[in-house]
């Protein structure tokens, strides 16, 4: 399957569905825990002996480290992120790709999986086409993409839509459990880009609509513990 | 912002879905989203309303001020509609000089309200040839999830209906602090509404979300009103590159009376 992406490695910052760890919703400035034993993780800071939240989100303890998963937030591109983007322009040496981040992304012609003649670039990727690509470098000037990799390339058929990027880990779930369940239940192919763009292609329109509503349901209920059970119940209700 | 443009994929999928009569949110092609109206959202305005269509959200305010009449209508009041597409409403709005949409939106509201004869302009005359009331309608989208035009028109008529005239002393000065109990001279018979139909492929849809709106090729907006039980079309404007066929216009004409009654009924609940 060409468009299948191995979600396992995407969930590196593993914050997927886990009912054993306790999460609590915190607002910026709220004290999460007190004590010198704890270490401030992403989205938190230390103030004296307290660990304080600097974002609105879900705080959880991972050993001694306090982590915070923001509920809202823009996509911050990182190297090796697999994203979904839309071609916005063709230049002499490659394609400009909109990946919904602050900086624009560039896909050099050399980074396509096969040789492409410079005169026939638009036959491979035209303006408005959707690709799934990997971020190769993030520099001050911009972002470079590559299409060399498993499951990367132009996306054919189906549709894309957007969710809030910080909720992507929740949609993927622990080692892809959540997205795999939605795939199984609806029979659709789903690719989740780290930038919050999601591509769905299914056997029928109804299955596609259902898959999208399921993903939006998960992205909406991001703060709830034991979401996997809730999604299963949702599928039974909407059978 | 470019990320708001639809991709080729989504456009094709929407085209296919509309042909099957389906939409992502489960509505029918000509179904409206939930409508809600809130009155009196602005304390400084003489009348105001906030209209929501699903996630679309628009605030409309009415200000009254006195001024000289235009030379061709010495005994009539004036109407001004202005709109401001705030960047907070949608990433596709930029700050700076008004763009095409920021000019078109208030213009469409203006024509729908003015041409319906809802406001009795002659009663807005204070002294013929010298002093008349000017009605200023300001449209502020708060959140743009498509169908801003229809929402703005509903907001405008709701705001007009809740408008109370401020006190006017003998020297012609307005005391905005003191509101009288007089409402604007509005015709009770008519209620203007606008209907924006969007076309994608061969399908005609109403009340699109932002996603759908951007995928569509063509839009046609009709301003309709009812006078003495007779439905009238007051204004019409088309946008987009692709034409509409005669059969499609005839289909739209079948839809408008049904939707007019539907929206009217919903509106009456809030008035």
HADDOCK unambig.tbl for C-alpha pairs under 7 A between the chains (distance, minus, plus):
assign (segid A and resid 86 and name CA) (segid B and resid 7 and name CA) 6.69 0.50 0.50
assign (segid A and resid 98 and name CA) (segid B and resid 3 and name CA) 6.26 0.50 0.50
assign (segid A and resid 100 and name CA) (segid B and resid 3 and name CA) 6.01 0.50 0.50
assign (segid A and resid 128 and name CA) (segid B and resid 7 and name CA) 4.87 0.50 0.50
assign (segid A and resid 128 and name CA) (segid B and resid 8 and name CA) 5.24 0.50 0.50
assign (segid A and resid 129 and name CA) (segid B and resid 7 and name CA) 6.26 0.50 0.50
assign (segid A and resid 129 and name CA) (segid B and resid 8 and name CA) 5.83 0.50 0.50
assign (segid A and resid 130 and name CA) (segid B and resid 7 and name CA) 6.70 0.50 0.50
assign (segid A and resid 157 and name CA) (segid B and resid 9 and name CA) 5.88 0.50 0.50
assign (segid A and resid 158 and name CA) (segid B and resid 9 and name CA) 6.15 0.50 0.50
assign (segid A and resid 158 and name CA) (segid B and resid 13 and name CA) 6.34 0.50 0.50
assign (segid A and resid 159 and name CA) (segid B and resid 9 and name CA) 5.05 0.50 0.50
assign (segid A and resid 159 and name CA) (segid B and resid 10 and name CA) 4.40 0.50 0.50
assign (segid A and resid 159 and name CA) (segid B and resid 13 and name CA) 6.08 0.50 0.50
assign (segid A and resid 160 and name CA) (segid B and resid 10 and name CA) 5.94 0.50 0.50
assign (segid A and resid 205 and name CA) (segid B and resid 17 and name CA) 6.71 0.50 0.50
assign (segid A and resid 209 and name CA) (segid B and resid 24 and name CA) 5.77 0.50 0.50
